[in-house]
Amino acid sequence: MNVKKRAIESIMIAGSLVMMGTIAEAASVKPVAEAPAAPTVEETATDSDTSGRAGIIAYLDQMEMGAYAAMDERLVSVEHVQAQLVAVAESAVAEPPMSEEEMLWQNRLMADVDEFLYVREAGDPNATVVGKLYKGAVAEVVEYGEQWTHVRSGNVDGYVSNAYCLVGIDAMNYAKANFDTKAEILTNGLRVRSAADPESSVITAVSTGTTLTVADDAVSTDEWIAVEYAGTTGYVSAEYVTTALALGEGITIEEERAALAKKAEEEAAKKAAQVASAGTVQNESVAASVDDVTLLAALIQCEAGSEPYEGQLAVGAVVMNRLRSGRYAGSIYGVIYQSGQFPPAGRGKVASVIAAGPKASCLQAAAEAINGMDNTGGATRFKRASSGQPGVVIGNHVFY
């Protein structure tokens, strides 16, 4: 039996006891005291010798009706009080009090999207986009609307469509179900232990500002927080960490553009650093005929004809590094036409370039590669830099 049902039944019993007491009280009252004053009976002439008896009966009937009326009024009053008590009990147990965390989420909003939700200047689908709420970003509600809600998040201030949003407790539950909880370390040298026990073995020690993911599949307590570290579950003292959901905030269109530009600059600098770190070395030259130079130049043109000169030289160096390695064919021709290695050769494109004559930069790159120049760090393979393959990035290729 649930708490609400028990409360209501208890009140009903109490009400019944009150009602029974009232009935008993009403029944024990003397009729003369409770009944209203008897009406004056006019004397009338009658030939019947029973006129006195009839008057007494009428008087007694009137007293009985008065007593019952008083009892009815008391019963109605008791029933009214009983109904009020039941209503109060139902109201008291229907909604449990919200936790502190639930209170904090009452005016928070999250976008239920796969990537991002536009934040617009006004509550209109044609209004200017001023920012974005990416998946995992939380916003504060400024004003609720039927179709659009005014929100603030980070430096973004605008309106979002209600059709794609969750608010309050729904937003809190969504955040907990879809995003990790992070534990931030507040002291240097905090030990991560193998069990929630100060005597257990130490996995590692972490410093202030380190952030660890709280382990969902392990039990945290008031004293210990279960965290993930190096693929295993460890425990840190709850006294020295703070935990919070790993949520983001909105970003303005200007901030997003600036972030993209910065990322592009960093990637360009990284590529330049990779090229510089590889350097250019002079290996021993390989004896080759004019036909070998032309063949290598044709392959370079097919693979890197639109790349800068350094990229063309790098392709030639890959062919020569294979030749020197001893793991491939023993000639330039054999390396280039080895099955499954260079698709342009197998599809006849190299032969077409030879017939038309390779361009000058590719001929120069071929000659330098044959003479031992290598700017790839000894690479024997290459692919598109966008593949994410680690290696030396030159132009649009990564050499490894």
N, C-alpha and C positions, 0 to 999 in steps of 0.2 A: 504494500500500500504506500503510495507516495505521500510526501509531506503535505501537499495541498489538500488531498482527500482527508488525511488525518485531522488537519486543522478545522476543516469544515464540519466533520462529524463531531469533533469535540464541542464546537460552538452550537451545533444542533442539539446535543445532549444537554448543554448548559441552558439553552433556551427552553427545552422541554421541562427541565426542572423548575425554571422560573414560572412557566405557564401552569404547571401542576400546583405550585405554591399559591399562585393567584386564584386558581379555581377553588382550592381548599379554603383560602381566606374568604372568598366571596360566599361560599356555601355556609361558613360558620357565623356569618354576620346575622344579627337579629333582624327580622323583617321590619320591625317597627322603626329601628334606627336607620336602615338603609332605604326603605321605601319612602316615597314622597308622601306628604300629608294627605290623609284620606279626604276625598271630596265630600262636600256637604250633600247629604241625601235629602232631597225635598220630600216632605211627608205628603203622601197622596192618599186619598180615600180609596179603600178597597174592601170588597166583601169577603176576600180570602183570609183565612186565619193563618196563612204561611208567609205574610208580607215581611215579617221580621227576619225569618230564615233566609229569604232571598236577598235581603240587603246585606246580611253577613257574608253570604257566599260571594256576592259581587265585590265586596270589600276585600275578601281574601284573594280573589282572582287578580284584582288590581295590584295588591302587594306582591303577588308571585311574579307578575309581568315586570314590575319595577326591579325586582331582584335579578331576574334573568337579563334584563337590559343592562344593568350594571355589570354583570358577569361578561356579557358580550363585549362591552366597551373595553374591559380589562384584557380579554382574549385578543381583540383586534390590536390593542397597544402592544401586547407581548409579541404577536406575530410580526408587527412592524419592526420592533427592536431586533427580533431574531433575524429578519431579512437583512437589516442594516449590518448586523454583526457578520453574517455570512458574506455579504458584499465586501466588507472591510477585509475579512480574512482572505478572500479570493484576490483582492488587489494587493495584499501584502505579500503573498507567496507567488504571484504570477511571474514577476520579473525580478530575478536575482540582481543584486547590485553589481555594477561593472567594475572590473579590475582597474588598477592604475594604468596598465598598458592599453586597455580598451578605451579608457578615457582619452589618452593621448592620440588615439587614432580617429576620434570622432570627426575631426575636420581635416583629415588627410585623404588624398586621392592617388590612385595609381592607374596607369593605362594598361588595359588588358589587350596587348598587341604583340605581334611577332617581332617587330623591329622598332618602330617609333610612331608617335602620335603628334600631328601638327598642333601647335599652339598659335591661335590667330588673334589679330588685333581686336576683333569684335566677335560677338556671337553670331557669325554668319559664315556659311561655307565658302563664300567668295571673298571674305576679308583677307587682308594681307597676313602672310605667315611671319610671325615674329620669333618663333623658336620651335623646339621639339622636346617631347618627353620620350626619351628612349626607353626600351623595355628595362624595367628595374628602377626607373626614376620615380620619386615620390614628390607630391606637391601639396601645398597647404591651400585649402579652400577659402576663398575670399567671400564668395557669394554663390549660393546654389541657384540654378535656373531650371526650367522645365526641360529644355533641350541643350543648353550650353551652360557651363559652369566657369566662373571667374577663378583662376588659380594663380599662385606664385610658386616658383621653384627655381632656386639659384638666382640668376639675373633675369629669368623669364617671367613676364607678367602679361597674361592674356587669357583667352577663352578656349576651352576644349569641349568637344562634342561628348555629351553624356553617354551616347551609344557605345563608346569604347572605354568607359571608365568604371572603376569600382571605388566605393567610398566607405569610410568608417570601418566597421568590423569585417566587412567583405574584403576591403583592401588589405587589412591586416592578415587575414587568413590566406589571401592570395600571395602576399609577400612571404609568409612563412613556408608555404607549400612550394614556392618556385625559386627562392634565393637562399644562399648560405648565410649562416650566422658567423660573424668574425669575432675573434677574441684578440684585443690589442693589449700587448704587454706593457706594464707600467713601471717596471723596474729592471735594472741590469742584472744579468746572471740568473734569471729565473729558470729553475730546473724543470724540464719536461720529464716526468717519470713514467715508468711502464705500467703503473697501477695507481689507483686513488689511495695511496698510502705513503706517508712521509719516509717509510723505511724501504720502499721499493727502489729498484735500480733506476739510474738516471740515463735517459736516452740522449739528451743534449741539454745545453743551457742557451737561453735566448736573451736578447737585449731589449732595452726600452724602444718602443715604436714598432717592434716586430708584430706582424699580424698573422694569426693562425686561424684556420677554418675549424669551427666547432664540429665535432663528429656527431652526425645524426644517428648512427647505429650504436652509439655507446651512451651510457647513462651518466649525466652530470649531476652533481649534488650542490648543496649550499657551500661546501668547502672545496670541491674539486670540479674543474671544467675539463671535459673530454675534448681533445683536439686531434687534428690530423697532422702528422709530421713524417715526412720522408716515406710515405706509403704505409705508415702504421699508426695505431691509436696510442696517444699519450695523454697524460693528465698534468694540469698545472693548477697551482693554488688559486682559488677564486678571489682571494684577497688582493692579488696583484694583477688582475686583468679586468677589463671592461668588455662586455659583449653587446653586439648590436647587429641587426640585419645589414647585409652588404648591399645597400641601396644607393642609387645615384640621385642626381638632380637634373633639372631641365637645363638646356643649353640654347643660347640665342643663335640666330643665323650667323651673326658676325663672329661669335665665338667658334662656331663650327668651321667657318671658312678659315679663320686664323689657325685652328688646330690642324686642318688638312694641309695648309701651306707649310706649317712647321714640320709635319710628318714627311712631306715631300722633300724638304730641305735636309732632314736627318737621313732619309734614305739615300739621297744623292751624296751626302758626305760619307755615308757608310760605304757606298760603292767606290768612291774615290779612295777611301782608306784601304779597301781591299785590294784595289789595283796597285796602290803604292806599296802595300806590304808585300805583294808578290815580287815586285821589281822586275827587271829585265836582266836575264843572265845570258852569257855567251857560251853555248855548248860547242862541242866539236862539230865541224861541218860534215856534211854527207855528200859523197860524189853523186852527181845527178846530171842527166842530159837535159838538153833544151826541151825535149818532150816531157820530161818529168816536171820541169818548172811550169810549163804550160798546163799540164794536167792538174798540178796542185793549185795553180792560179784559178783554173776553171772551177774546182771544188770550192775554193774560198769565195769566189763570186756567187756561187749557188747558195752557200750557207750564210755568208755575211757581206754580200755585195752592198747593202744599204747601211752597214755599220761603219763607225769611224775606223781610221786606219789601224788603231790598236786592236780593235775587234777582229779585223781581217788577219793581222799578224797572229793573233791568238789561235784562230782556226788552223792556220798553217802549222803553228807550233804543236798543236794536238796531234796532227798527222805525224810529224817528225818524232814526237815523244813516244808514240806507239811503235814507230819503226825502231827506235833505240831500245825500247823496253825488252824486246825479244819475245813478247807474249802475243804478238800479232804477226802478220806476213812480213817477209824480209825485204820488201821493196815498196817504193811509194805507190806504184800501181797496185800492188797486192793489198796494201793497207786500205787504199781508197775503194777498191772494188770487193773487199772482203764482204761476204754475205751478211746482210742485215745491219751493216755499220753506218753507211752514209746513203740515205734514201735517194738523193739527187743523182748519184752515180748509177744506182740500179734502175732508175726510171728514165735514163737517157738524157737528163738535163745537162750533165757535165759534158757529154759528147757534143751537145748543141752549142754550148758556150765555146768549146775548143774550135768548132767549125767557124763560129763568128769572130773568134779572137777575144780573150779575156781583156778587161780594162787594165789600164796602166797600174793603178794602186794595188790591184790583186796580184799582178805579176811581180811588183816590188815586194809585197808581203811574202809571196811564195819564195822568192830568191833569198830574202833575209832569214826565213824559217829554215830553209835548206842549209844556209850558212851557219846555223846554230843559235839564232836569236829566239829567246823564249820569255814571254811576259805572263805566263800562266802559272808559274811555280811548279812546273813539271806535270801539268794536268794531261790526262789522256781521254777525257770525256768533256762534253759540254751540253747544255740544254738552255731553255728559256729562263731568264732570271726570275720571271714571275712564278716559277715552279716552287720557289722557296728552298731549293737545294743549296746547302752550304757550299761555299767555294769562293773563287775569285770572280767578282762581277766586273765584266768589261762590256760596256754598251748594254745591249739587251740580252746578253748571254751570261751564264755563270759557268766557269770552268773548274773542274774538279778531278 
